[in-house]
Amino acid sequence: MDTKKDRCRICYSSDASPSNPLLSPCLCSGSLLFIHLDWLSFRAVQRCEICKGRVVVDPNVFDLKDCYMRIRQVN
């Protein structure tokens, strides 16, 4: 497995799209840093079960297009 790619900590996929980007919604780092928006929306948690930090992304008001464009500019 290529460890240099950003991967979702739930499904381990590095695939991201405008409708389902990889996000870093809490204080987790390393291989636990990213999660797909779909998983985050499905879980609907306010605190991360791993780091206990506050989840700072509200999937109901999240600007998907803006996030995806910023990620693509960095990569």
RODO-2510 file (C-alpha; in nm, 4 decimals, decimal comma):
residues 75
     n   res          X          Y          Z
     1     m     0,0000     0,0000     0,0000
     2     d     0,1312     0,3478    -0,0886
     3     t     0,1642     0,5254     0,2464
     4     k     0,2271     0,8698     0,0960
     5     k    -0,1313     0,9122    -0,0290
     6     d    -0,4007     1,0602     0,1921
     7     r    -0,6438     0,7849     0,2867
     8     c    -0,9759     0,7648     0,4666
     9     r    -0,9354     0,6129     0,8127
    10     i    -1,2636     0,4224     0,7710
    11     c    -1,2494     0,2715     0,4199
    12     y    -0,8738     0,3233     0,3493
    13     s    -0,9524     0,4669     0,0065
    14     s    -0,7570     0,7605    -0,1316
    15     d    -1,0368     0,8434    -0,3763
    16     a    -1,1911     1,1863    -0,3290
    17     s    -1,4469     1,3746    -0,5341
    18     p    -1,6270     1,7087    -0,5219
    19     s    -1,9225     1,5370    -0,3548
    20     n    -1,7155     1,3218    -0,1173
    21     p    -1,3792     1,4850    -0,0306
    22     l    -1,1319     1,3646     0,2278
    23     l    -1,1547     1,5910     0,5326
    24     s    -0,9589     1,6385     0,8519
    25     p    -1,2423     1,7243     1,0925
    26     c    -1,0727     1,6804     1,4306
    27     l    -0,7385     1,6629     1,6136
    28     c    -0,6372     1,3188     1,4829
    29     s    -0,3120     1,2992     1,2881
    30     g    -0,1061     1,0559     1,0842
    31     s    -0,3001     0,7683     0,9315
    32     l    -0,6124     0,8758     1,1259
    33     l    -0,6138     1,2297     0,9850
    34     f    -0,8643     1,1950     0,7006
    35     i    -1,2210     1,0771     0,6681
    36     h    -1,4611     1,0991     0,3730
    37     l    -1,7460     1,3471     0,4060
    38     d    -1,9959     1,0636     0,3491
    39     w    -1,8676     0,8793     0,6567
    40     l    -1,8724     1,1980     0,8597
    41     s    -2,2315     1,2685     0,7527
    42     f    -2,3334     0,9099     0,8259
    43     r    -2,1873     0,9174     1,1773
    44     a    -2,3189     1,2651     1,2681
    45     v    -2,0943     1,2987     1,5735
    46     q    -1,9880     1,6148     1,7542
    47     r    -1,6758     1,4612     1,9137
    48     c    -1,4232     1,2274     1,7575
    49     e    -1,4345     0,8812     1,9132
    50     i    -1,0546     0,8507     1,8768
    51     c    -0,9006     1,1841     1,9838
    52     k    -1,2093     1,3097     2,1737
    53     g    -1,1648     1,6439     1,9971
    54     r    -1,4579     1,8447     1,8671
    55     v    -1,5546     1,7667     1,5072
    56     v    -1,5191     2,1043     1,3368
    57     v    -1,6911     2,0201     1,0084
    58     d    -2,0680     2,0416     0,9942
    59     p    -2,1651     1,8376     0,6858
    60     n    -2,4974     2,0225     0,6661
    61     v    -2,3357     2,3598     0,5916
    62     f    -2,0047     2,2459     0,4453
    63     d    -1,9051     2,4056     0,1116
    64     l    -1,8056     2,0971    -0,0885
    65     k    -1,6986     2,2771    -0,4039
    66     d    -1,4725     2,5207    -0,2196
    67     c    -1,3029     2,2427    -0,0203
    68     y    -1,2443     2,0253    -0,3252
    69     m    -1,0941     2,3141    -0,5216
    70     r    -0,8567     2,4018    -0,2338
    71     i    -0,7429     2,0398    -0,2015
    72     r    -0,6801     2,0114    -0,5758
    73     q    -0,4729     2,3322    -0,5729
    74     v    -0,2469     2,1939    -0,2997
    75     n    -0,2000     1,8576    -0,4725
***
